[in-house]
Every structure is written in structure tokens, then in C-alpha cells.
Amino acid sequence: MAGRLAGRTAVVTGGSTGIGQEIARRLAAEGADIAIADVNPADETRKLVAETGRRFFSDKVDVSDEDAINRFAARVRSELGSADILVNNAAVVLLADADHVTYEEWRRTFAVNVDGPFLASKAFIPDLKESGSGRIINITSSSYWTAPPPFVSYVSAKGALNGLTSVLAANLAAHDVTVNGVAAGLVRTAAALENTSEAFFEQAVQVQNIKRVQMPDDVSGVVAFLASDDAAFITGQIIVADGGSTRR
Ligand SMILES: NC(=O)c1ccc[n+]([C@@H]2O[C@H](COP(=O)([O-])OP(=O)(O)OC[C@H]3O[C@@H](n4cnc5c(N)ncnc54)[C@H](O)[C@@H]3O)[C@@H](O)[C@H]2O)c1
């Protein structure tokens, strides 16, 4: 049986590791060809996508660099064809509370986590309009509501990404392009562990209604649904996939 995303081309920023890698694997498993833009090599993701039989392209791209993302979009078109799905997943976490965050750290967080999704969206909008079922899916965070104190620049940037999601949805609806966000809770990735601790994960489980650690595939399934025709009438929404930590 053909997958829900057969014949589509999906771009995943930050798809070399963690949640982005699992999103790439899942979208490929559902039939999409995959392009990855990441500052780090995507060799592991390439292998996972190869196992699904889908086509794969990746390039070293800093999503905060407008020229680089525009060059990448042109290369995706020539390697895989016009894009149908853009997943803005690349982000950095620079931990500091308001007393200690430097302006440089604040700016860098916004450059990658907000400018990045804006620039990638802009670069791929012509493709998405052409698609007939274009999708932008932004990976945001339930920390926007829970606001853990050391995440000053990160939480603020995710708030801006939520705003970008709403306004892009309004801009693109007439072209049958939907724009949504998936707000994850604390997800077990190497990066999240590096930024926190095992104790932080245990505390996160305590405040969730679902009493287990959230894994990358708890996010990728929601992304695959939003990318599919089943979600054609959903736009401008942030789907909170956090085990209920913001609904206690
Ligand atoms: N892990 C969590 O607990 C959690 C929770 C909520 C939301 N999220 C969000 O999920 C996404 C992925 O998080 P993760 O935990 O998998 O992190 P990660 O660090 O494993 O993945 C981020 C990827 O983005 C890439 N990247 C970083 N800066 C880049 C840049 N300038 N240009 C291109 N690529 C860049 C990295 O190389 C990496 O491959 C992020 O948007 C993050 O904010 C994560």
C-alpha cells in the first residue's frame, strides 16, 4: 500500500539528529523523499531514509543564513523536485536566566530559532504554493507555557515562532498551504540530556499526566499527520504533544 505521503518531497531542517532525524525517518516511511538542511552531516539520517527506499538529499546549511538557505532550496529543486512539506525543526538552546543571558546569546537564539524558520519558509513558499497540498510544520515547545527560568531566550523565541505560525497560516491559506506547529514537552534526545539532567527528566514525568518519558516518535507521528491529507483543514494551530503537562 502506498504511504500517506507518497510522491511528496519533505524538507526537514536540523534533521541530522534527535527529533528532526526521527521526523525525517517517519516522513520517509510514509512515502516522502527527504531533504535535510543542517550544520552537521546527516549520514545517519541518510541510512535511515535509504532503508525506506525513498530518495535523499542533504546539504550543510546554517538556517540563519539567507543566501545559504536560498541556495539549498534551489539544490533541493534540482535533486528531488519542488518541495511539498517544510518542517522547521532546527534550533539551538542557549541556557541562561534573565540576569545572565548575554545579548549575543539572545540574538543567536533568535537568529536560528526564529529567523531560520522565517527564511526557510520564504525560500520554499513558491514550491509550497505550487504543491496544491503544501505544508509548513514548525517544531515549537510547551516550555512557551511552562516557562522554565533558565530558558529565557529559547522560550521567547518559541513564542515568536508560534506567532509566525499564525500569521503564515493566514498568508498562505488561499494557496492551500497549511501552517501549523507541534509543541513538544521534554523529549529524550542527546541534546536535551546535555542541556538538562536525568533528574530534570524525572521531574518532567512527574508533571505530565502520561507518566513516561516523551520520545522523538511522540512528535514525528503528529508531524506526519499534519503533513498528510487527513489534516488538510487544520491551519494556524499549535498542537501540544506534551503528555498533558500543560493541562493539569
Ligand atoms: N528535546 C526536547 O526536549 C524538545 C522539546 C520541545 C521542543 N524541542 C524542539 O525540537 C527541535 C529539535 O530538538 P532536539 O532535541 O532534537 O535537538 P538537537 O540539537 O538534537 O537537534 C537540532 C538539530 O538542529 C541542527 N542545527 C542547529 N543549529 C542549526 C542551524 N543554524 N542551521 C541548521 N541546523 C542547525 C543541529 O545540528 C541538530 O541536528 C528543536 O526545534 C527544539 O527546540 C525539543
The ligand as a MOL file (V3000), in Angstrom:
LIG
                    3D

  0  0  0     0  0            999 V3000
M  V30 BEGIN CTAB
M  V30 COUNTS 44 48 0 0 0
M  V30 BEGIN ATOM
M  V30 1 N 14.3030 17.8100 23.0480 0
M  V30 2 C 13.3440 18.4750 23.6540 0
M  V30 3 O 13.0920 18.2960 24.8530 0
M  V30 4 C 12.4940 19.4460 22.9040 0
M  V30 5 C 11.3120 19.8880 23.4800 0
M  V30 6 C 10.4960 20.7680 22.7930 0
M  V30 7 C 10.8740 21.2110 21.5410 0
M  V30 8 N 12.0400 20.7660 21.0070 0 CHG=1
M  V30 9 C 12.4040 21.2710 19.6960 0
M  V30 10 O 12.6310 20.1780 18.8290 0
M  V30 11 C 13.6170 20.5300 17.8630 0
M  V30 12 C 14.7370 19.5170 17.8550 0
M  V30 13 O 15.2780 19.4030 19.1520 0
M  V30 14 P 16.3100 18.2250 19.5230 0
M  V30 15 O 16.1700 17.9700 20.9690 0
M  V30 16 O 16.1700 17.1040 18.5480 0 CHG=-1
M  V30 17 O 17.6950 18.9890 19.3040 0
M  V30 18 P 19.0450 18.5670 18.5130 0
M  V30 19 O 20.0890 19.5170 18.9650 0
M  V30 20 O 19.2750 17.0880 18.6340 0
M  V30 21 O 18.6630 18.8610 17.0030 0
M  V30 22 C 18.7670 20.1190 16.4360 0
M  V30 23 C 19.3850 19.9580 15.0800 0
M  V30 24 O 19.4550 21.2670 14.5030 0
M  V30 25 C 20.7460 21.4480 13.9400 0
M  V30 26 N 21.0600 22.8680 13.9220 0
M  V30 27 C 21.4090 23.6610 14.9690 0
M  V30 28 N 21.6420 24.9110 14.5540 0
M  V30 29 C 21.4270 24.9240 13.2070 0
M  V30 30 C 21.4990 25.9190 12.2130 0
M  V30 31 N 21.8660 27.1730 12.4970 0
M  V30 32 N 21.1950 25.5850 10.9310 0
M  V30 33 C 20.8520 24.3040 10.6100 0
M  V30 34 N 20.7850 23.3210 11.5230 0
M  V30 35 C 21.0480 23.6240 12.8060 0
M  V30 36 C 21.6680 20.6320 14.8220 0
M  V30 37 O 22.8880 20.3050 14.1690 0
M  V30 38 C 20.8060 19.4090 15.1170 0
M  V30 39 O 20.9650 18.4090 14.1250 0
M  V30 40 C 14.0320 21.9610 18.2030 0
M  V30 41 O 13.2520 22.8830 17.4900 0
M  V30 42 C 13.6990 22.0520 19.6690 0
M  V30 43 O 13.5090 23.3790 20.1020 0
M  V30 44 C 12.8610 19.9060 21.6570 0
M  V30 END ATOM
M  V30 BEGIN BOND
M  V30 1 1 1 2
M  V30 2 2 2 3
M  V30 3 1 2 4
M  V30 4 1 4 5
M  V30 5 2 4 44
M  V30 6 2 5 6
M  V30 7 1 6 7
M  V30 8 2 7 8
M  V30 9 1 8 9
M  V30 10 1 8 44
M  V30 11 1 9 10
M  V30 12 1 9 42
M  V30 13 1 10 11
M  V30 14 1 11 12
M  V30 15 1 11 40
M  V30 16 1 12 13
M  V30 17 1 13 14
M  V30 18 2 14 15
M  V30 19 1 14 16
M  V30 20 1 14 17
M  V30 21 1 17 18
M  V30 22 2 18 19
M  V30 23 1 18 20
M  V30 24 1 18 21
M  V30 25 1 21 22
M  V30 26 1 22 23
M  V30 27 1 23 24
M  V30 28 1 23 38
M  V30 29 1 24 25
M  V30 30 1 25 26
M  V30 31 1 25 36
M  V30 32 1 26 27
M  V30 33 1 26 35
M  V30 34 2 27 28
M  V30 35 1 28 29
M  V30 36 1 29 30
M  V30 37 2 29 35
M  V30 38 1 30 31
M  V30 39 2 30 32
M  V30 40 1 32 33
M  V30 41 2 33 34
M  V30 42 1 34 35
M  V30 43 1 36 37
M  V30 44 1 36 38
M  V30 45 1 38 39
M  V30 46 1 40 41
M  V30 47 1 40 42
M  V30 48 1 42 43
M  V30 END BOND
M  V30 END CTAB
M  END
